Amino acid sequence: MQGTLSLFGWIFLWLIACCSCSQKHLTRVPTTFSTPVLQASDLLKIPDLYSCTRPQIADFFVQTYPITETFNAREKRYVQVEDPLLFSRGRNHILDLDQILDDEFSFPLPGARVLSTYGKRRGRMHAGIDLKTFAKDTVRAVFPGIIRVACRAQGYGNVIVVRHYNGLETVYSHNFKHLVKSGDRVNAGDPIALVGRTGRATTEHVHFETRINGKHFNPAILIDFEKQAIRLKCIVFTKNRKGIIRITPIL
């Protein structure tokens, strides 16, 4: 009898020890799980968080951010323009590329080869990626959106800027001819221009840019230019008090 009681005693002590360890483990759970607003830094600290909780937070990543859809005379002429609505709900703008449907994305110049990449070039900043096929080939809108700019600008030549419903803007320049005007609404893949060499260009090509709130960033973050396909990842754009935008790819 004494041996039996001793056995139960050991089991009881073992259960207490396990509960104690579990409590200690629970105290180490990141505070991210109780945070009402998901932050990019939290996702980066916990690599499994996005994949594990994706079904529960899917609605958070739906592209419902407000954008300005009417433009004044200045906004119809200048490439670099901020949208006052874009960060009006907070400092983070989250773009989940995995939620973009197949018919909501198009490569800007199908079949093109890359002439020049984004970054410093001959001591100057090259704000986009140059794509080449042949003269007067069809340039297409990358995402659904509204034509903000369709005019001639110094350096760019004939240039088009599309403001997209996901908050981004894309730029297409050196065009031979425009097929749209400011205020037109387009779907992904719609023809918007013909390839040319207007402005500062030595050959027929498309200078393609991606911008967020007027600031250019590397288009290769969004698009795989070898596969001519969108990258399946989540991107967080964070605007600080000085207006500088930090870009954080999650996957």
C-alpha positions in Angstrom: 0.0 0.0 0.0 2.8 2.4 0.9 4.4 1.6 -2.5 1.2 2.3 -4.3 0.7 5.7 -2.6 4.3 6.5 -3.3 3.8 5.9 -7.1 0.7 8.2 -7.2 2.8 10.8 -5.3 5.5 10.7 -8.0 2.9 11.0 -10.7 1.3 14.0 -8.9 4.7 15.7 -8.6 5.4 15.0 -12.2 2.1 16.6 -13.3 2.9 19.7 -11.2 6.3 20.0 -12.8 4.8 19.7 -16.3 2.2 22.4 -15.6 4.9 24.6 -14.2 7.0 24.2 -17.4 3.9 24.9 -19.5 3.2 28.1 -17.6 6.8 29.2 -18.2 6.5 28.3 -21.9 3.3 30.3 -22.2 4.9 33.4 -20.7 7.4 33.4 -23.6 4.7 33.6 -26.3 5.4 36.8 -28.2 3.0 39.7 -27.5 2.3 39.8 -31.2 -0.6 37.4 -30.7 -2.4 39.8 -28.5 -1.6 42.9 -30.6 -4.7 44.3 -32.3 -2.8 45.7 -35.3 -0.3 43.5 -37.1 3.1 45.1 -37.6 5.7 44.2 -40.2 8.4 43.8 -37.5 6.3 41.2 -35.7 6.0 39.1 -38.8 9.8 39.3 -39.3 10.5 38.2 -35.7 8.2 35.2 -36.1 8.8 33.5 -39.5 5.9 31.0 -39.0 3.3 33.6 -38.0 2.2 34.5 -41.5 1.8 31.0 -42.8 0.3 29.6 -39.6 -2.4 32.3 -39.1 -3.1 33.2 -42.8 -6.7 31.9 -42.8 -7.5 34.0 -39.7 -6.0 37.3 -41.0 -6.8 37.0 -44.7 -9.3 39.9 -44.5 -6.5 42.1 -43.1 -4.6 41.7 -46.4 -7.4 42.5 -48.8 -6.6 45.5 -50.9 -9.2 48.0 -49.5 -7.0 51.1 -49.0 -8.5 54.4 -50.2 -6.9 56.1 -53.2 -7.5 59.5 -54.9 -9.3 58.8 -58.2 -9.7 62.4 -59.5 -6.7 64.5 -60.5 -6.0 68.3 -60.8 -3.9 69.9 -63.5 -0.6 69.3 -61.7 -1.4 65.6 -60.9 -2.1 65.1 -64.6 1.4 66.3 -65.6 3.9 65.3 -63.0 5.2 61.7 -62.5 6.2 62.2 -58.8 3.0 63.0 -57.0 1.9 61.9 -53.5 -1.6 60.6 -52.7 -2.9 62.2 -49.5 -5.3 59.2 -48.9 -2.8 56.4 -49.3 -1.4 56.5 -45.7 -4.4 58.2 -44.2 -5.3 55.1 -42.1 -1.9 54.4 -40.7 1.8 54.3 -41.3 1.8 50.8 -42.9 0.5 49.9 -46.3 0.4 46.1 -46.8 0.3 44.6 -50.3 -0.3 40.9 -50.4 0.7 39.9 -54.0 -0.5 36.3 -53.4 -4.1 37.6 -53.4 -3.9 39.1 -56.8 -5.8 37.0 -59.3 -4.3 35.9 -62.6 -6.4 38.4 -64.6 -5.3 41.3 -62.3 -1.7 41.2 -63.4 0.0 41.6 -66.7 3.7 41.9 -67.6 4.1 45.4 -69.1 5.8 44.3 -72.3 5.3 40.5 -72.9 8.3 38.8 -74.4 10.7 41.7 -73.6 14.3 41.4 -72.6 15.8 43.6 -69.9 18.1 46.3 -71.2 18.9 48.0 -68.0 18.1 47.3 -64.3 17.1 49.5 -61.4 19.9 51.4 -59.6 22.9 53.6 -60.1 23.9 53.8 -63.8 26.9 56.0 -64.9 26.7 58.0 -61.7 23.0 58.7 -62.0 20.0 56.9 -60.4 18.1 54.8 -62.9 14.6 54.8 -61.3 13.2 51.9 -63.3 13.9 48.9 -65.5 14.3 49.2 -69.3 12.4 46.6 -71.4 12.9 46.0 -75.2 11.1 44.0 -77.9 10.5 46.0 -81.1 9.3 49.4 -82.2 5.6 50.1 -81.8 5.0 46.9 -79.8 2.0 47.1 -77.4 2.6 48.3 -73.8 0.1 47.0 -71.3 -1.2 48.0 -67.9 0.3 45.9 -65.1 -2.7 46.2 -62.7 -6.2 47.5 -62.9 -6.3 51.3 -62.2 -6.8 54.8 -63.5 -4.7 56.7 -66.0 -3.3 59.7 -64.0 -0.7 61.0 -66.5 -0.7 60.6 -70.3 1.5 63.5 -71.6 5.0 64.4 -72.6 7.6 65.1 -69.8 11.3 66.1 -69.9 13.5 63.0 -70.1 10.6 60.6 -70.1 9.3 61.7 -73.5 5.8 60.4 -73.9 4.9 59.0 -70.5 2.0 57.3 -68.9 1.4 56.9 -65.1 -1.3 54.5 -63.9 -2.6 54.8 -60.3 -3.7 51.3 -59.2 -6.4 50.3 -56.7 -3.8 48.5 -54.7 -2.1 51.8 -53.9 0.8 51.5 -56.3 1.6 53.5 -59.4 3.4 52.3 -62.5 5.2 54.4 -65.1 5.7 53.6 -68.8 7.8 56.1 -70.8 9.5 56.8 -74.2 6.3 55.8 -75.9 5.7 56.3 -79.6 2.0 56.8 -79.1 -0.5 56.8 -76.3 -3.7 54.7 -76.5 -5.3 56.2 -73.4 -5.9 59.6 -71.7 -5.9 60.9 -68.2 -9.0 59.7 -66.3 -9.4 56.5 -68.3 -9.9 53.3 -66.3 -8.0 50.2 -67.4 -7.7 46.6 -66.5 -4.6 44.5 -66.3 -3.3 43.7 -69.7 -5.2 46.6 -71.5 -3.1 48.3 -74.3 -2.1 51.7 -73.1 0.8 52.7 -75.5 3.1 51.7 -78.3 6.8 51.3 -77.8 8.9 54.3 -79.0 12.1 56.2 -78.3 10.9 59.7 -77.3 12.6 61.7 -74.6 16.1 60.6 -73.4 16.4 57.3 -75.3 18.8 55.8 -77.7 16.7 52.9 -78.9 13.0 51.9 -78.8 12.1 50.5 -75.4 9.9 51.0 -72.4 11.3 52.6 -69.2 9.1 50.9 -66.5 8.9 52.2 -62.9 7.0 51.2 -59.8 6.1 53.9 -57.2 4.5 54.2 -53.8 3.2 57.6 -52.8 5.4 59.2 -55.4 8.6 57.4 -54.4 10.2 55.0 -56.8 11.4 51.6 -55.8 12.9 48.5 -57.5 10.2 46.9 -59.7 12.0 43.5 -59.2 10.6 43.5 -55.7 7.2 42.9 -57.2 8.0 41.2 -60.5 10.3 38.4 -61.6 11.5 39.8 -64.9 13.0 36.5 -66.0 9.7 34.6 -65.6 7.7 37.7 -66.4 5.4 36.9 -63.5 4.4 38.5 -60.2 6.3 37.4 -57.1 4.1 35.6 -54.5 5.0 37.5 -51.4 3.6 40.1 -49.0 5.2 43.5 -48.9 4.9 46.1 -46.2 5.4 49.8 -47.0 6.1 51.8 -43.9 6.1 55.6 -44.0 7.9 57.5 -41.2 7.3 61.1 -40.0 9.8 62.4 -42.5 8.0 60.9 -45.4 10.6 58.2 -46.0 9.1 54.9 -47.0 10.7 51.6 -45.9 9.9 48.5 -47.9 9.8 45.1 -46.1 9.2 41.9 -48.1 7.7 39.3 -45.8 8.0 36.1 -48.0 
